[in-house]
Amino acid sequence: MESVAEEKDETSQSFTLAQAQELESKYVLQTYARNPVMFVRGKGSTLYDDTGKAYLDFISGIGVNVLGYDHPRVRKVLKEQGNLLHTSNLYYHPYQGQLAESLIKASGMARAFFCNTGAESVEGALKLARAWQRRQGHENKTEFVSLVNSFHGRTMGALSITAQEKYRKPFEPLIPGVRFIDANKCEDDFAEARETINERTAAVIIETIQGESGIRPVNDYFLKVVREAYDRVGALLILDEVQCGLGRTGKVFAFEQTSVKPDVLCVAKPLGLGVPIGAFLVAEKAVDGLQPGDHGTTFGGGPLACRLSLEFMHMLQEENLMQRVSEVGNYFRKLLRRMQRSHPDLIAEVRGLGLMVGAELTFSGKGVIAKMLERGFVLNCTHDTVLRFLPPYIIKKAEISAMITNLEEVIVEEASVMKNAAL
Ligand SMILES: Cc1ncc(COP(=O)(O)O)c(C=O)c1O
């Protein structure tokens, strides 16, 4: 057995980045601008590339690998469940019901539907909202209200409620009857929001903390205004916690730190610890929105994904992860704010909650990401100028501090390069 493992390791190591680049450039649709790095294994919060170089991970596969890499509890589940990966939703398996119970007890919702990705969870939530309104006899309530700067995924429905033009434009026409309101336009006491949520609105959909648009927590007073409006017209509230949910902010769900409770709650990213799974959770009021046959999926809620997710839900509680996320997240922002005080001309704002952290630069962050990668730090930049940090929940303070020391040097260096180039 040992020799097989060794052989496999060698096989993967001998396949180089250049070979991957060559094959992908020939055979893979060119929709991604990948960084020139090929990861082959990980341990804790560290990733290793094909040359053996180590990188500290501050994005965790865009908010997915929250226990880092090669965690013993994850390895154990993978080994034990290796003989039954998929059964379909035609039959029972032991883990879907247990996972649903765990998510329902943690969220105060009533029922769960399992799918495979964040976009699918949003898609399902939109379908449920329309069907629920129709079942209530409200044939005219078919529209959706979403936020300026929102991101909900790439399928047609999720894209239709995603505000950003660059994602929408090539695929228009998208589903009609979607309006966008600005959560920051508060001078007129959110008159636009009050007016836009109207008798035709099936649901209002909000990321509790906007992720892709640059880690922007949604103002709680705005949420109260929205709540009054959707209560008044009988619309549902869908919260998209695909990125900010499941421990990321130091609570199981980010909405626990606001004054609203969702009717439908979307989760995905970290749930399966790297194996794709998403879910939408539905409050008692709306559970009859979808009836037998109304919605389904071949892969959603399979035994491997559900068992891993159940293990994760147990670990969130048992391993004190959320307390850790809050404490380490505060430390992270403290260091970033200190850096901001030293360089107010380079860092405009530091935002976030728990280990969902954003630092808005005063210049494009692209070069910073490339230089940090060279130094062995995996970072992400979103909305051109926002450094988005979604590290694993197990990241250590010493690892954060090492990254910050490097980041400060790189930001200063990169800003001066940009300044000189502009002269
Ligand atoms: C808030 C939010 N919703 C939905 C999605 C879509 O998830 P997925 O990429 O798994 O389809 C994302 C992805 O980044 C997200 O951040």
The ligand as an SDF file (V2000), in Angstrom:
LIG
                    3D

 16 16  0  0  0  0  0  0  0  0999 V2000
  -23.1510   35.8490   -1.6330 C   0  0  0  0  0  0  0  0  0  0  0  0
  -22.9680   34.8310   -2.7040 C   0  0  0  0  0  0  0  0  0  0  0  0
  -24.0410   34.2280   -3.2200 N   0  0  0  0  0  0  0  0  0  0  0  0
  -23.9490   33.2890   -4.1800 C   0  0  0  0  0  0  0  0  0  0  0  0
  -22.7070   32.9310   -4.6820 C   0  0  0  0  0  0  0  0  0  0  0  0
  -22.6080   31.8920   -5.7540 C   0  0  0  0  0  0  0  0  0  0  0  0
  -22.0630   30.7300   -5.2350 O   0  0  0  0  0  0  0  0  0  0  0  0
  -21.4240   29.6300   -6.2070 P   0  0  0  0  0  0  0  0  0  0  0  0
  -20.1970   30.2090   -6.8060 O   0  0  0  0  0  0  0  0  0  0  0  0
  -21.1570   28.4630   -5.2940 O   0  0  0  0  0  0  0  0  0  0  0  0
  -22.4790   29.3030   -7.2090 O   0  0  0  0  0  0  0  0  0  0  0  0
  -21.5610   33.5360   -4.1690 C   0  0  0  0  0  0  0  0  0  0  0  0
  -20.2270   33.1780   -4.6890 C   0  0  0  0  0  0  0  0  0  0  0  0
  -19.2440   33.8070   -4.4640 O   0  0  0  0  0  0  0  0  0  0  0  0
  -21.6890   34.5080   -3.1510 C   0  0  0  0  0  0  0  0  0  0  0  0
  -20.6300   35.1390   -2.6380 O   0  0  0  0  0  0  0  0  0  0  0  0
  1  2  1  0
  2  3  1  0
  2 15  2  0
  3  4  2  0
  4  5  1  0
  5  6  1  0
  5 12  2  0
  6  7  1  0
  7  8  1  0
  8  9  2  0
  8 10  1  0
  8 11  1  0
 12 13  1  0
 12 15  1  0
 13 14  2  0
 15 16  1  0
M  END
$$$$
